[in-house]
Amino acid sequence: MEKNVELNRIGLALADYKGKPSTLCPGCGHNAISNQIQAAVWELGIAPEKVMKISGIGCSSKSPNYFLDRSFGFNGLHGRMPTVATGASFGDSSIKILGISGDGDTASIGMGHFKHVIRRNVPMVYIIENNGCYGLTKGQFSATTDQGLVLKHQGVNILPPLDLCMEALISGAPFVARTFSGDVKQMKELIKAALSQNGVAVIDVISPCVTFNNRDEALQSYSWGREHEAPIQGISHFTRREDMQLESFEEGTFREIQLNDGSYMVLKKIDKDYDPTDRHAALDLLTESYKYHYFATGLIYFSEVPPTIQEQYDLPDEPFNRLTSDRLRPSKESLEAINISLY
Amino acid sequence: MIQDTTQKSPQGNDRIVNEICMAICTVNGSGSATANSILYRALFRMGILTSGKNIFPSNIKGLPTWFVIRASARGYTGRVAHDDVVVAMNAATIQKDATYLQDGGVLFYADHLQQPEIRDKEVVTYPMPIKALMKQVDVPRNLQSYMENMLYVGIVGQVLRIPEEVLKATIDHQFRGKPAIAESNFNIVKLGFQYALENIEKKDHFYLEQLPELSDYILTDGNNAGALGSLYGGLQFCAWYPITPATSLVESAIDQVGKLRKDPITGKNTCVILQVEDELAAAGATLGAGWAGLRAMTSTSGPGISLMTENIGLAYFTETPMVIWDVQRVGPSTGLPTRTAQGDLSMLYTLGHGDTKHVILIPGTVTECFEFGWRSLDIAEKYQTPIFVLSDLDLGMNTWVTKRFQYPNQPVERGKIVWEEKLEKFKDWGRYKDLDGDGIPYRTVIGNTSEKSAYFTRGTGHDEYGNYSEDPKNWSDMLNRIGVKLKGVVKDLPDPIIRRAKADADIGIIGMGSTHDAMIEAQDLLAEMGIQADYMRVRALPANTVVREFIASHARNYIVELNRDGQLRQILSLEISEYSEKLISISEIGGLPLTAAWTAEKIFTKEKKGGKKR
C-alpha cells in the first residue's frame, strides 16, 4: 500500500471516489465540478456506496460517469432526472442523491420536473452545470443564454435568459446557491453544505463550455465569470465544531449555521447587509445582479428544511427496498373480509 | 337481422322471469348512481347474474347519463342494443330513450316529464308521480333530486317484484355503518314501493324471482380489483396522474392502502402513492422506484401512455421492472374519454422507438384484474422489464358480478436481485451479464454496501458491465439477449381461456378483455343458428403455443375486437404468420361495449358468404 495517502474518516482515499476518465472537452467547466464533487464527498467521509448519481441528457448529464465510480448511477432521459430521483429516493432514504443536470435539461425540457421536485422536497442535491448552451448538439442557445449573445451558427439570441436560482426560490427550495467552475473552493464548500442537508438543495454552477460558448461577453464564459464574480459571502463547511477557527473571524462578520447532519456551515460576510435567510432579499439580489451585470455567487438562500417527501409517508426506518415479502403482502383473512364486504 | 335471443317479445300472458335489460336514464350529477347501484345489487342479492354499465358523458353535471342493467339467469350479461325496461327521469332524452324499447317493453317515467310518443309497438307505460310523492316527505332541498331517484328504486322494484326485504338489505349494505342515512333512504324507497303496491296494476311480463345465492361471487369494478391485486402483490410505490378512466384504480388503492399495508412489525406504511405533475413524471418516478428495488406500478389511459412512452422505452432498455396499467378509452387523441375501446394494443406491443417488444397481460374479468394486479409485479421483477396490464373503461369503471378474489397462490417473486452476501460469491458479475443462459441478468440495487455492487445505468449503448459502448457486437448482443429474455417470459404468462363448442367446430372465435361475456353469448347464439364455434380469449402477448394451436386447428378464426383495424389480428398474423390466412377480423368501434347479437350476425354473414373473405 502506498504511503502518505491521506484517508478520510472512514478510511478511504480520494482515489476511491474517482470516476472513469472524462470524455468531455479538455478545459470543460464540468470537469471541475466532477472533481469538486468527489473531493466534497470524500471530505465529508460519506462512503461512495451511500451516494447515488442521477442525471438527464447532455454534456452535464454524462459527467456522473466521471466521478464516484463506486456509487450507483442512472443516466436517463433529457429533462426527466428529477422524476427518476423522486422514485429512487424511496428505495433507501439513507442514500444521498446527487442529481446532475444542465441548463438544457433543467431550464427547457425539464423545467416542470425541476420545479415539482423542489415542491415535493425530494432530499437531493440538484446541481445544474449551466454553460448557457447546448454542447452535445454543438452549440445552440439554451434558455439561460444571455439575450443578444451571438453564436457561430445561431446568430443573435433574441430571447432573455431564465434565472434558475430564481426559479428554485419561487418553487420553495430551502437551499439555493450559485457558484462558478472557476471558483472551486467555494463550489466544494457549497456542495458539502448541500450534502449535509436533508431536503432539496439547488446549486446552479456556471460552468463554461470551452468549445461553443466561451467568448468574453458570454455570461457563462471563464473570462466574464472571473471579471464579474462577486461572492456574497465566504463559505466554509466543518464536520465538527471544534475544527472551526472562529477566532480568526471578526465579531459580527460571520454567521454559523448548524446543518441537518450536525455539521456546520460558516458564512463570512462580505456584503454586511445581505441576509441569506430572507427570500425577498435573495430575489432582489438575483434581479440586481442581472441588471447591473455582476455575478453574485455563494449561498443565495437558506431556510429550515420542510418535511421531505419521505417524511410525509411514515415509512419504516429501515431501507424500504429491503423489506421482506412477508411484510408487503396483506393477510389472507383481510382478503376474505374484502370479499365479504363486496357481496 | 338475426333473432336476438335476449330480446324475445313477450306474448300473451307469458312471464319472462329473470331475463331483463333495463336502462335508467337520468341527468349527470343528479345523484342517481346510488339509486342505480341499489337496484343492481338487489338483483345480485336475489341470485341473478347481472351486469350494470354506466354510459356517461365527459361531464360533471347536467348532461344525460344512462345506467343499463342486464339480468340473466342464463348468465348472459353482455350489453344488448335494445331495452325491455326504460326508467325515464331526464326530460332532455325521454323521447329518444323510449325508442330503444321493443315490443312488449315497459316504460316507467316521471310524470312531470312529457310522455313520449311511441309508435308501432306495444309498450306498457307506468307514470311515476315523483314530484307529488316528494311533497309527502320532508327532504332537504339539496337532497331533493337524489331522493327522487330513491323513489324510482321503490316503484320499479315493486313492479318487477323485487322483495321489499331485499331492497332493505341492499340499502343497509350500501350505507353500512350509517344506520340513520340507511333509514332515511329506505323510507323514500318504501314510499315508492308502497305507492306502486297500492296504485299500479301490473300489466307487463317481466318478473324477478329469488334464485339460490351467488355465494361465490362479489360485486365490484375492475379498477378496484386492479388496485387490490397490486396491494396484495406487494406494491410499494405508485406514481400517477389523474386521467379518465384510470383514475379510480389509484383512488381505490388510496382508499385501502392505509388499512391493508401497515407493516406487521413496525406498524408503519409499506406502500407509497404519489400524485405527480404529469404522466412523464409518473412513468419516470415509477421507473426510478423499480430501479431502486421497489415493487412499482403506475396507472393511466391511452393519452397517458403516449406521454410515458419515452420512459417506458428507457425501462425496457435498462431492464428495469415496472408495471403500467392502461385502462383504455377511445382514441386517437383525446377521443371519447368516457367510452370504451381496445385500441391501444398495437401501440403497447412495440411501444417506444427502436427495437422493442413488451409483455401485455389482458384481463377479461374483474377477478382477473385482481390476479393480474399481483402477477404483473412478479413478472416485471422476474424478467426486469415493463409489464403492461391492458384493461378498459368497461371493465375498469363498471361494476361487475365477478368471482370472489382468490388469495395469491404463489409467493412474492422478487427475481434476481442480489444483496451483499450473494454478490460476493459471483466471480465475474456484470449487471447485464447472462450468467444463467436465460437472458435474465442478476441485478443489484441502491443501498447494497458491497464495493462490487454499483453500476452505471444508462439508456445509451452499454456492455455487460454497464459501461458505455458503441461497439456493434455489444449492441447486438445486448438487444438479442433481451430478445431471448422475452421469449422466456411466455411460459410465465397466462394461457388463453378456451370454451369449446358443444359439437365439433370448424371455426374459432377469438376475443380479448372485456368483451368476454358478449363473446360467450355470441358463441351460443351461433350454435343456435347452426354454426359451431370454439371460443378463445387471449390473455397475454406474446402469444403462447396454446394460442397457436387453437388457430391452427380451425379453418377460420374470427378475431373480434373493439378497434378499427383489427389490432389483435394484425399482431397474431405477424407472430403466427404461417396461419395468417386463417385469421379474419371482426371489429367494432363506437365506444360502447360489444353486443352478442351484432357479433353473431357478423360472423354468421361471413360464414354464409363462404367465410373466406377477410
Contacts between the chains, C-beta under 8 A, distances in Angstrom:
chain1	res1	chain2	res2	distance
A	20	B	467	7.8
A	47	B	449	7.5
A	48	B	454	7.3
A	49	B	448	7.0
A	49	B	449	5.1
A	49	B	450	7.6
A	49	B	451	7.1
A	49	B	453	6.9
A	49	B	454	6.6
A	52	B	446	5.2
A	54	B	288	7.6
A	64	B	456	7.5
A	65	B	456	5.9
A	65	B	468	6.9
A	69	B	454	7.3
A	70	B	451	6.0
A	70	B	454	5.2
A	71	B	454	5.6
A	72	B	444	7.9
A	72	B	445	7.8
A	72	B	446	4.9
A	72	B	453	7.7
A	72	B	454	4.8
A	72	B	455	7.0
A	72	B	456	7.9
A	72	B	457	7.5
A	73	B	454	7.4
A	73	B	455	7.6
A	73	B	456	4.0
A	73	B	457	6.4
A	73	B	458	7.8
A	74	B	288	7.4
A	74	B	291	6.3
A	74	B	318	8.0
A	74	B	456	7.9
A	74	B	457	4.5
A	74	B	458	7.7
A	75	B	456	6.8
A	75	B	457	6.9
A	75	B	458	4.2
A	75	B	459	6.9
A	75	B	460	7.0
A	76	B	284	7.4
A	76	B	287	7.7
A	76	B	311	7.9
A	76	B	314	5.9
A	76	B	457	7.9
A	76	B	459	6.2
A	77	B	284	7.3
A	77	B	310	5.7
A	77	B	311	6.5
A	77	B	314	5.7
A	77	B	459	6.6
A	80	B	280	6.4
A	80	B	281	7.7
A	80	B	284	4.6
A	80	B	310	7.7
A	80	B	311	6.6
A	82	B	281	7.8
A	82	B	284	7.9
A	83	B	239	7.9
A	83	B	276	7.2
A	83	B	280	6.7
A	83	B	281	4.3
A	83	B	283	7.6
A	83	B	284	2.6
A	83	B	285	5.0
A	83	B	287	7.8
A	83	B	288	6.6
A	83	B	311	7.6
A	84	B	284	5.2
A	84	B	285	7.1
A	84	B	287	6.1
A	84	B	288	3.7
A	84	B	291	7.2
A	85	B	288	6.4
A	86	B	239	7.1
A	86	B	274	7.4
A	86	B	276	7.1
A	86	B	281	7.2
A	86	B	284	7.4
A	86	B	285	4.4
A	86	B	288	6.2
A	87	B	237	6.2
A	87	B	239	6.3
A	87	B	284	7.0
A	87	B	285	3.7
A	87	B	286	5.9
A	87	B	287	6.4
A	87	B	288	2.8
A	87	B	289	3.5
A	87	B	290	7.3
A	87	B	291	7.4
A	87	B	292	6.7
A	87	B	294	7.5
A	87	B	296	6.8
A	88	B	288	3.9
A	88	B	289	6.6
A	88	B	291	6.0
A	88	B	292	4.2
A	88	B	446	6.7
A	89	B	288	7.7
A	89	B	292	8.0
A	90	B	236	7.6
A	90	B	237	5.7
A	90	B	272	5.7
A	90	B	289	5.8
A	90	B	292	6.9
A	90	B	294	6.2
A	91	B	289	6.7
A	91	B	291	7.8
A	91	B	292	2.6
A	91	B	293	5.4
A	91	B	294	5.7
A	91	B	445	6.5
A	91	B	446	5.1
A	91	B	447	6.6
A	92	B	292	6.9
A	92	B	293	7.9
A	92	B	446	5.4
A	92	B	447	3.6
A	94	B	447	7.1
A	95	B	446	5.2
A	95	B	447	5.9
A	112	B	277	5.6
A	112	B	278	6.8
A	112	B	281	7.8
A	113	B	277	6.8
A	113	B	280	7.5
A	113	B	281	5.9
A	113	B	284	7.5
A	116	B	276	6.8
A	116	B	277	4.2
A	116	B	281	6.7
A	120	B	274	7.9
A	309	B	274	7.4
A	313	B	269	5.6
A	313	B	272	5.3
A	314	B	268	5.3
A	314	B	269	5.3
A	315	B	268	5.7
A	315	B	269	5.7
A	315	B	270	7.6
A	315	B	272	7.2
A	316	B	263	5.4
A	316	B	265	7.7
A	316	B	266	4.8
A	316	B	268	4.6
A	316	B	270	7.1
A	317	B	266	7.5
A	319	B	447	4.9
A	320	B	236	6.5
A	320	B	294	6.4
A	321	B	292	5.7
A	321	B	293	3.4
A	321	B	294	5.6
A	321	B	445	5.6
A	321	B	446	7.1
A	321	B	447	6.0
A	322	B	293	8.0
A	322	B	419	7.8
A	322	B	447	6.9
A	323	B	236	7.5
A	323	B	263	7.3
A	323	B	270	6.2
A	325	B	234	6.0
A	325	B	411	6.5
A	325	B	412	3.6
A	325	B	414	6.8
A	326	B	264	7.6
A	327	B	263	5.3
A	327	B	264	6.0
A	327	B	265	6.4
A	327	B	270	6.0
A	328	B	234	3.4
A	328	B	235	7.9
A	328	B	236	6.6
A	328	B	261	7.8
A	328	B	270	5.7
A	328	B	271	7.9
A	328	B	295	6.9
A	328	B	412	6.4
A	329	B	232	5.9
A	329	B	233	7.5
A	329	B	234	5.3
A	329	B	408	7.1
A	329	B	412	5.9
A	330	B	231	6.7
A	330	B	232	5.9
A	330	B	260	4.5
A	330	B	261	6.8
A	332	B	407	4.7
A	334	B	259	7.9
A	334	B	260	6.1
A	335	B	228	7.9
A	335	B	232	6.6
A	335	B	405	5.8
A	335	B	407	5.2
A	338	B	228	6.6
A	338	B	405	6.7
A	339	B	218	5.6
A	339	B	404	4.6
A	339	B	405	5.8
A	342	B	218	3.8
A	342	B	219	5.8
A	342	B	220	4.8
A	343	B	215	8.0
A	343	B	217	7.7
A	343	B	218	5.7
A	343	B	219	7.1
